[in-house]
């Protein structure tokens, strides 16, 4: 989902500062809420775990350029279900920054574009989870249909933001349209993988109930709201 350099350039890139600031404002609210509920140490531990996972998703797992961007296996809904919204968002932002600083400095000018593309869909997943998961249901008891809905929302959100940045930066020409459609088709293949990954991780979590109350996972993983 890294927007290729030059897709959005010049004065147009200023919009990404505004969108990223909006995402950061919401993240600050969620961060303070998480600290009040679980404590700073828990937030920090989960944030570090999410950062390491995100860096692994970007740098270690297979990724390849398609159209206007790159296809990555970014398991956003998995991070959300295990760690909670604020730690997952912090990890996505910091993991993306680490990758840019140490391995892909050419992506740094697009950092605010890419961080918006990652975080806004995550917050959409958080909102969707409140609607489709009953308050008396712990995340380890999710059904496949619920995991699929969350994954589709996240990956669909990523594709939508990439399309927005591409059209915003390059216009609605035939070449841009074809590149966006190619990228979107390839990226949505991740939807096939992510719900299975979610359920596999949640199945493992069921066997590790000692983590309940440890501060290393979101309390909702094992408990009703």
Buried (B, 14 or more C-beta within 10 A) or exposed (E): BBBBEEBBEEEBBEBBEEBBEEBBEBBEEBBEBBBEEBEEEBBBBBBBBBBBBBBBBBBEEEBEEBBBBBBBBBBBBBBBBBBBBBBBBBBBBBBBBBBBEEEBEEBBBBBBBBBBBBBBBBBBBBEBBEEBBEEEBBBBBBEEEBBBBBBBBBBBBBBBBBBBBBBBBBEEEEEBBEBBEBBBEBBBEBBEEBBEBBBEBBEEBEEBEEEBEEBBBBBBBBBEE
